[in-house]
Amino acid sequence: MRRLITNILLLLFCTMSLQAQDQKVQNRPYTDLRRLHFGVLVGTHLQDLEFVNRGPQVVTADDGTTSTQTIVMDQDRWDAGFTVGVLAELRLNTYFQFRVAPAMYFGTRHLMFHNITNLDQNNNPTEQVQELKTAYISTAIDLIAAAPRMNNHRPYVLLGINPMINLSGKDDDIIKLKQYDAYLELGVGCDFYLPFFKLRPELKFMYGLTNCLDTDHASKMRNSELIPYTNSVTEAHSKVIALTFYFE
Protein backbone atom coordinates (compact mmCIF):
# COMPACT_ATOMS: atom_id res chain seq x y z
CA MET A 1 0.00 0.00 0.00
CA ARG A 2 2.82 2.39 0.88
CA ARG A 3 4.44 1.64 -2.48
CA LEU A 4 1.17 2.30 -4.28
CA ILE A 5 0.73 5.66 -2.54
CA THR A 6 4.31 6.56 -3.38
CA ASN A 7 3.76 5.73 -7.05
CA ILE A 8 0.54 7.80 -7.15
CA LEU A 9 2.31 10.77 -5.60
CA LEU A 10 5.16 10.45 -8.09
CA LEU A 11 2.65 10.31 -10.95
CA LEU A 12 0.85 13.41 -9.68
CA PHE A 13 4.15 15.24 -9.29
CA CYS A 14 5.20 14.35 -12.85
CA THR A 15 1.82 15.47 -14.23
CA MET A 16 2.02 18.79 -12.39
CA SER A 17 5.57 19.28 -13.65
CA LEU A 18 4.49 18.70 -17.25
CA GLN A 19 1.60 21.12 -16.88
CA ALA A 20 3.93 23.73 -15.43
CA GLN A 21 6.20 23.31 -18.44
CA ASP A 22 3.26 23.83 -20.84
CA GLN A 23 2.14 27.00 -19.07
CA LYS A 24 3.97 30.22 -19.84
CA VAL A 25 3.93 33.70 -18.43
CA GLN A 26 1.00 35.52 -20.02
CA ASN A 27 1.71 38.80 -21.78
CA ARG A 28 -0.94 41.50 -21.26
CA PRO A 29 -3.24 39.21 -19.23
CA TYR A 30 -6.01 41.82 -18.85
CA THR A 31 -6.20 43.07 -22.44
CA ASP A 32 -9.25 40.94 -23.31
CA LEU A 33 -11.15 42.09 -20.23
CA ARG A 34 -11.54 45.65 -21.52
CA ARG A 35 -15.06 46.45 -22.64
CA LEU A 36 -13.93 48.49 -25.65
CA HIS A 37 -10.56 48.76 -27.33
CA PHE A 38 -9.09 50.22 -30.52
CA GLY A 39 -6.33 49.48 -33.00
CA VAL A 40 -4.96 49.88 -36.51
CA LEU A 41 -4.71 47.48 -39.42
CA VAL A 42 -2.54 47.01 -42.50
CA GLY A 43 -2.57 44.22 -45.03
CA THR A 44 -2.63 42.99 -48.59
CA HIS A 45 -5.39 41.49 -50.70
CA LEU A 46 -6.24 39.96 -54.08
CA GLN A 47 -9.26 41.22 -56.05
CA ASP A 48 -11.17 39.14 -58.57
CA LEU A 49 -14.25 39.68 -60.75
CA GLU A 50 -16.62 36.89 -61.75
CA PHE A 51 -18.28 37.86 -65.07
CA VAL A 52 -21.32 36.64 -67.00
CA ASN A 53 -20.58 37.01 -70.72
CA ARG A 54 -23.37 38.08 -73.07
CA GLY A 55 -22.39 35.88 -76.02
CA PRO A 56 -23.21 36.87 -79.64
CA GLN A 57 -24.40 40.47 -80.00
CA VAL A 58 -25.51 42.64 -82.88
CA VAL A 59 -23.14 45.57 -83.42
CA THR A 60 -24.13 48.64 -85.46
CA ALA A 61 -21.27 50.45 -87.17
CA ASP A 62 -21.09 54.22 -87.70
CA ASP A 63 -22.27 53.81 -91.32
CA GLY A 64 -25.39 51.95 -90.17
CA THR A 65 -24.32 48.44 -91.15
CA THR A 66 -24.77 45.65 -88.64
CA SER A 67 -22.77 42.56 -87.80
CA THR A 68 -22.81 39.83 -85.17
CA GLN A 69 -19.79 39.67 -82.87
CA THR A 70 -18.88 37.43 -79.98
CA ILE A 71 -16.60 38.91 -77.32
CA VAL A 72 -15.61 37.07 -74.17
CA MET A 73 -13.67 38.54 -71.30
CA ASP A 74 -12.24 37.58 -67.93
CA GLN A 75 -9.73 38.68 -65.34
CA ASP A 76 -6.63 36.79 -66.40
CA ARG A 77 -4.40 37.44 -63.38
CA TRP A 78 -4.42 38.46 -59.72
CA ASP A 79 -2.53 41.57 -58.62
CA ALA A 80 -1.88 42.26 -54.95
CA GLY A 81 -3.41 45.38 -53.43
CA PHE A 82 -2.92 47.31 -50.20
CA THR A 83 -5.24 47.78 -47.19
CA VAL A 84 -5.02 50.26 -44.33
CA GLY A 85 -7.53 51.23 -41.63
CA VAL A 86 -8.55 51.37 -37.98
CA LEU A 87 -10.77 49.23 -35.74
CA ALA A 88 -12.98 49.38 -32.68
CA GLU A 89 -13.89 46.16 -30.88
CA LEU A 90 -16.57 45.60 -28.26
CA ARG A 91 -16.32 42.67 -25.84
CA LEU A 92 -19.69 40.89 -25.61
CA ASN A 93 -18.61 38.05 -23.31
CA THR A 94 -15.72 35.65 -22.82
CA TYR A 95 -15.94 34.16 -26.30
CA PHE A 96 -17.65 36.74 -28.56
CA GLN A 97 -16.57 40.18 -29.77
CA PHE A 98 -18.21 42.70 -32.09
CA ARG A 99 -15.80 44.58 -34.39
CA VAL A 100 -16.16 47.57 -36.69
CA ALA A 101 -13.17 48.19 -38.96
CA PRO A 102 -13.26 51.18 -41.39
CA ALA A 103 -10.54 50.74 -44.02
CA MET A 104 -9.42 51.61 -47.53
CA TYR A 105 -8.66 49.01 -50.21
CA PHE A 106 -6.39 49.98 -53.12
CA GLY A 107 -5.98 47.50 -55.95
CA THR A 108 -5.93 46.71 -59.67
CA ARG A 109 -7.78 44.18 -61.81
CA HIS A 110 -6.26 43.14 -65.16
CA LEU A 111 -9.11 42.50 -67.63
CA MET A 112 -8.68 40.78 -71.00
CA PHE A 113 -11.24 40.95 -73.84
CA HIS A 114 -11.14 38.42 -76.69
CA ASN A 115 -13.10 39.21 -79.86
CA ILE A 116 -13.43 35.72 -81.36
CA THR A 117 -15.33 37.06 -84.41
CA ASN A 118 -12.64 39.49 -85.59
CA LEU A 119 -9.36 37.65 -86.13
CA ASP A 120 -5.89 39.10 -86.64
CA GLN A 121 -3.42 38.16 -89.38
CA ASN A 122 -2.35 35.09 -87.40
CA ASN A 123 -5.96 33.92 -87.19
CA ASN A 124 -6.12 34.68 -83.45
CA PRO A 125 -8.90 36.64 -81.73
CA THR A 126 -8.24 40.35 -81.44
CA GLU A 127 -7.75 41.54 -77.88
CA GLN A 128 -8.35 44.56 -75.69
CA VAL A 129 -6.80 45.06 -72.23
CA GLN A 130 -8.00 47.20 -69.34
CA GLU A 131 -6.22 47.93 -66.07
CA LEU A 132 -9.19 48.50 -63.78
CA LYS A 133 -7.82 50.43 -60.80
CA THR A 134 -9.98 50.49 -57.70
CA ALA A 135 -10.08 52.45 -54.45
CA TYR A 136 -12.71 51.43 -51.91
CA ILE A 137 -13.82 52.87 -48.58
CA SER A 138 -15.18 50.01 -46.48
CA THR A 139 -16.69 49.51 -43.04
CA ALA A 140 -16.47 45.85 -42.06
CA ILE A 141 -18.92 44.76 -39.36
CA ASP A 142 -17.89 41.38 -37.93
CA LEU A 143 -18.89 38.99 -35.17
CA ILE A 144 -15.85 37.15 -33.77
CA ALA A 145 -16.04 33.81 -31.95
CA ALA A 146 -12.78 33.05 -30.14
CA ALA A 147 -11.48 29.96 -28.38
CA PRO A 148 -10.18 30.13 -24.79
CA ARG A 149 -6.77 31.74 -24.50
CA MET A 150 -3.85 29.29 -24.42
CA ASN A 151 -0.73 30.93 -23.05
CA ASN A 152 -0.07 33.79 -25.49
CA HIS A 153 -2.28 32.89 -28.43
CA ARG A 154 -6.00 32.58 -29.11
CA PRO A 155 -7.54 31.38 -32.43
CA TYR A 156 -10.90 32.62 -33.68
CA VAL A 157 -13.36 32.60 -36.59
CA LEU A 158 -15.47 35.49 -37.87
CA LEU A 159 -18.58 36.20 -39.91
CA GLY A 160 -19.67 39.61 -41.10
CA ILE A 161 -20.77 42.02 -43.78
CA ASN A 162 -18.71 44.74 -45.42
CA PRO A 163 -20.40 47.61 -47.33
CA MET A 164 -18.05 49.47 -49.68
CA ILE A 165 -17.98 52.72 -51.64
CA ASN A 166 -16.06 52.70 -54.94
CA LEU A 167 -14.12 55.94 -55.48
CA SER A 168 -12.64 54.97 -58.87
CA GLY A 169 -13.91 54.68 -62.44
CA LYS A 170 -13.82 56.86 -65.57
CA ASP A 171 -16.29 57.35 -68.40
CA ASP A 172 -13.70 56.24 -70.98
CA ASP A 173 -13.03 52.90 -69.22
CA ILE A 174 -14.26 49.81 -71.05
CA ILE A 175 -15.73 48.35 -67.87
CA LYS A 176 -16.93 50.50 -65.00
CA LEU A 177 -18.16 49.30 -61.60
CA LYS A 178 -21.00 50.71 -59.54
CA GLN A 179 -20.33 53.13 -56.72
CA TYR A 180 -21.77 50.87 -54.00
CA ASP A 181 -21.30 47.19 -53.19
CA ALA A 182 -21.56 44.90 -50.16
CA TYR A 183 -19.55 41.79 -49.28
CA LEU A 184 -20.17 38.74 -47.14
CA GLU A 185 -17.09 37.98 -45.04
CA LEU A 186 -15.82 34.70 -43.59
CA GLY A 187 -12.41 34.40 -41.99
CA VAL A 188 -10.03 32.85 -39.49
CA GLY A 189 -7.29 34.37 -37.39
CA CYS A 190 -5.26 34.15 -34.23
CA ASP A 191 -4.40 36.62 -31.47
CA PHE A 192 -0.74 36.70 -30.44
CA TYR A 193 -0.14 38.46 -27.13
CA LEU A 194 3.23 40.19 -27.28
CA PRO A 195 4.83 42.12 -24.40
CA PHE A 196 3.77 45.57 -25.66
CA PHE A 197 0.77 44.93 -27.95
CA LYS A 198 -1.51 42.26 -29.38
CA LEU A 199 -0.88 41.12 -32.97
CA ARG A 200 -3.73 39.54 -34.92
CA PRO A 201 -2.99 37.98 -38.36
CA GLU A 202 -6.26 37.24 -40.17
CA LEU A 203 -7.16 35.55 -43.46
CA LYS A 204 -10.54 36.62 -44.80
CA PHE A 205 -12.65 35.61 -47.81
CA MET A 206 -15.09 38.21 -49.19
CA TYR A 207 -17.81 37.70 -51.81
CA GLY A 208 -19.85 40.48 -53.38
CA LEU A 209 -23.59 40.17 -52.79
CA THR A 210 -24.73 42.46 -55.63
CA ASN A 211 -24.17 42.86 -59.35
CA CYS A 212 -21.38 45.45 -59.22
CA LEU A 213 -21.32 46.09 -63.01
CA ASP A 214 -22.46 49.54 -64.16
CA THR A 215 -24.84 48.40 -66.92
CA ASP A 216 -25.53 52.02 -68.04
CA HIS A 217 -21.89 52.76 -68.71
CA ALA A 218 -22.08 52.07 -72.49
CA SER A 219 -24.38 55.08 -73.03
CA LYS A 220 -21.73 57.41 -71.55
CA MET A 221 -18.74 56.23 -73.59
CA ARG A 222 -17.23 58.55 -76.18
CA ASN A 223 -15.32 55.87 -78.16
CA SER A 224 -17.99 53.96 -80.09
CA GLU A 225 -15.49 51.26 -81.12
CA LEU A 226 -15.22 50.08 -77.51
CA ILE A 227 -18.98 49.86 -76.88
CA PRO A 228 -19.21 46.21 -78.06
CA TYR A 229 -16.54 45.33 -75.48
CA THR A 230 -18.49 47.15 -72.78
CA ASN A 231 -21.68 45.30 -73.76
CA SER A 232 -19.92 41.91 -73.82
CA VAL A 233 -20.76 41.26 -70.15
CA THR A 234 -24.10 41.49 -68.37
CA GLU A 235 -23.18 40.85 -64.75
CA ALA A 236 -20.18 40.92 -62.42
CA HIS A 237 -19.59 39.82 -58.84
CA SER A 238 -16.52 40.88 -56.91
CA LYS A 239 -14.41 38.54 -54.80
CA VAL A 240 -11.53 39.41 -52.46
CA ILE A 241 -9.03 37.37 -50.46
CA ALA A 242 -7.49 39.56 -47.73
CA LEU A 243 -4.55 38.95 -45.40
CA THR A 244 -4.69 41.59 -42.66
CA PHE A 245 -2.56 42.34 -39.61
CA TYR A 246 -4.29 44.05 -36.68
CA PHE A 247 -2.32 45.86 -33.98
CA GLU A 248 -4.09 46.51 -30.67
C-alpha positions in Angstrom: 0.0 0.0 0.0 2.8 2.4 0.9 4.4 1.6 -2.5 1.2 2.3 -4.3 0.7 5.7 -2.5 4.3 6.6 -3.4 3.8 5.7 -7.0 0.5 7.8 -7.2 2.3 10.8 -5.6 5.2 10.4 -8.1 2.6 10.3 -11.0 0.8 13.4 -9.7 4.1 15.2 -9.3 5.2 14.4 -12.8 1.8 15.5 -14.2 2.0 18.8 -12.4 5.6 19.3 -13.7 4.5 18.7 -17.3 1.6 21.1 -16.9 3.9 23.7 -15.4 6.2 23.3 -18.4 3.3 23.8 -20.8 2.1 27.0 -19.1 4.0 30.2 -19.8 3.9 33.7 -18.4 1.0 35.5 -20.0 1.7 38.8 -21.8 -0.9 41.5 -21.3 -3.2 39.2 -19.2 -6.0 41.8 -18.8 -6.2 43.1 -22.4 -9.2 40.9 -23.3 -11.1 42.1 -20.2 -11.5 45.6 -21.5 -15.1 46.5 -22.6 -13.9 48.5 -25.6 -10.6 48.8 -27.3 -9.1 50.2 -30.5 -6.3 49.5 -33.0 -5.0 49.9 -36.5 -4.7 47.5 -39.4 -2.5 47.0 -42.5 -2.6 44.2 -45.0 -2.6 43.0 -48.6 -5.4 41.5 -50.7 -6.2 40.0 -54.1 -9.3 41.2 -56.0 -11.2 39.1 -58.6 -14.3 39.7 -60.8 -16.6 36.9 -61.8 -18.3 37.9 -65.1 -21.3 36.6 -67.0 -20.6 37.0 -70.7 -23.4 38.1 -73.1 -22.4 35.9 -76.0 -23.2 36.9 -79.6 -24.4 40.5 -80.0 -25.5 42.6 -82.9 -23.1 45.6 -83.4 -24.1 48.6 -85.5 -21.3 50.5 -87.2 -21.1 54.2 -87.7 -22.3 53.8 -91.3 -25.4 52.0 -90.2 -24.3 48.4 -91.2 -24.8 45.6 -88.6 -22.8 42.6 -87.8 -22.8 39.8 -85.2 -19.8 39.7 -82.9 -18.9 37.4 -80.0 -16.6 38.9 -77.3 -15.6 37.1 -74.2 -13.7 38.5 -71.3 -12.2 37.6 -67.9 -9.7 38.7 -65.3 -6.6 36.8 -66.4 -4.4 37.4 -63.4 -4.4 38.5 -59.7 -2.5 41.6 -58.6 -1.9 42.3 -55.0 -3.4 45.4 -53.4 -2.9 47.3 -50.2 -5.2 47.8 -47.2 -5.0 50.3 -44.3 -7.5 51.2 -41.6 -8.5 51.4 -38.0 -10.8 49.2 -35.7 -13.0 49.4 -32.7 -13.9 46.2 -30.9 -16.6 45.6 -28.3 -16.3 42.7 -25.8 -19.7 40.9 -25.6 -18.6 38.1 -23.3 -15.7 35.7 -22.8 -15.9 34.2 -26.3 -17.6 36.7 -28.6 -16.6 40.2 -29.8 -18.2 42.7 -32.1 -15.8 44.6 -34.4 -16.2 47.6 -36.7 -13.2 48.2 -39.0 -13.3 51.2 -41.4 -10.5 50.7 -44.0 -9.4 51.6 -47.5 -8.7 49.0 -50.2 -6.4 50.0 -53.1 -6.0 47.5 -56.0 -5.9 46.7 -59.7 -7.8 44.2 -61.8 -6.3 43.1 -65.2 -9.1 42.5 -67.6 -8.7 40.8 -71.0 -11.2 41.0 -73.8 -11.1 38.4 -76.7 -13.1 39.2 -79.9 -13.4 35.7 -81.4 -15.3 37.1 -84.4 -12.6 39.5 -85.6 -9.4 37.6 -86.1 -5.9 39.1 -86.6 -3.4 38.2 -89.4 -2.3 35.1 -87.4 -6.0 33.9 -87.2 -6.1 34.7 -83.5 -8.9 36.6 -81.7 -8.2 40.3 -81.4 -7.8 41.5 -77.9 -8.3 44.6 -75.7 -6.8 45.1 -72.2 -8.0 47.2 -69.3 -6.2 47.9 -66.1 -9.2 48.5 -63.8 -7.8 50.4 -60.8 -10.0 50.5 -57.7 -10.1 52.4 -54.5 -12.7 51.4 -51.9 -13.8 52.9 -48.6 -15.2 50.0 -46.5 -16.7 49.5 -43.0 -16.5 45.8 -42.1 -18.9 44.8 -39.4 -17.9 41.4 -37.9 -18.9 39.0 -35.2 -15.9 37.2 -33.8 -16.0 33.8 -31.9 -12.8 33.1 -30.1 -11.5 30.0 -28.4 -10.2 30.1 -24.8 -6.8 31.7 -24.5 -3.8 29.3 -24.4 -0.7 30.9 -23.0 -0.1 33.8 -25.5 -2.3 32.9 -28.4 -6.0 32.6 -29.1 -7.5 31.4 -32.4 -10.9 32.6 -33.7 -13.4 32.6 -36.6 -15.5 35.5 -37.9 -18.6 36.2 -39.9 -19.7 39.6 -41.1 -20.8 42.0 -43.8 -18.7 44.7 -45.4 -20.4 47.6 -47.3 -18.1 49.5 -49.7 -18.0 52.7 -51.6 -16.1 52.7 -54.9 -14.1 55.9 -55.5 -12.6 55.0 -58.9 -13.9 54.7 -62.4 -13.8 56.9 -65.6 -16.3 57.3 -68.4 -13.7 56.2 -71.0 -13.0 52.9 -69.2 -14.3 49.8 -71.1 -15.7 48.3 -67.9 -16.9 50.5 -65.0 -18.2 49.3 -61.6 -21.0 50.7 -59.5 -20.3 53.1 -56.7 -21.8 50.9 -54.0 -21.3 47.2 -53.2 -21.6 44.9 -50.2 -19.6 41.8 -49.3 -20.2 38.7 -47.1 -17.1 38.0 -45.0 -15.8 34.7 -43.6 -12.4 34.4 -42.0 -10.0 32.8 -39.5 -7.3 34.4 -37.4 -5.3 34.1 -34.2 -4.4 36.6 -31.5 -0.7 36.7 -30.4 -0.1 38.5 -27.1 3.2 40.2 -27.3 4.8 42.1 -24.4 3.8 45.6 -25.7 0.8 44.9 -28.0 -1.5 42.3 -29.4 -0.9 41.1 -33.0 -3.7 39.5 -34.9 -3.0 38.0 -38.4 -6.3 37.2 -40.2 -7.2 35.5 -43.5 -10.5 36.6 -44.8 -12.7 35.6 -47.8 -15.1 38.2 -49.2 -17.8 37.7 -51.8 -19.9 40.5 -53.4 -23.6 40.2 -52.8 -24.7 42.5 -55.6 -24.2 42.9 -59.3 -21.4 45.5 -59.2 -21.3 46.1 -63.0 -22.5 49.5 -64.2 -24.8 48.4 -66.9 -25.5 52.0 -68.0 -21.9 52.8 -68.7 -22.1 52.1 -72.5 -24.4 55.1 -73.0 -21.7 57.4 -71.6 -18.7 56.2 -73.6 -17.2 58.5 -76.2 -15.3 55.9 -78.2 -18.0 54.0 -80.1 -15.5 51.3 -81.1 -15.2 50.1 -77.5 -19.0 49.9 -76.9 -19.2 46.2 -78.1 -16.5 45.3 -75.5 -18.5 47.2 -72.8 -21.7 45.3 -73.8 -19.9 41.9 -73.8 -20.8 41.3 -70.1 -24.1 41.5 -68.4 -23.2 40.9 -64.7 -20.2 40.9 -62.4 -19.6 39.8 -58.8 -16.5 40.9 -56.9 -14.4 38.5 -54.8 -11.5 39.4 -52.5 -9.0 37.4 -50.5 -7.5 39.6 -47.7 -4.6 39.0 -45.4 -4.7 41.6 -42.7 -2.6 42.3 -39.6 -4.3 44.1 -36.7 -2.3 45.9 -34.0 -4.1 46.5 -30.7 
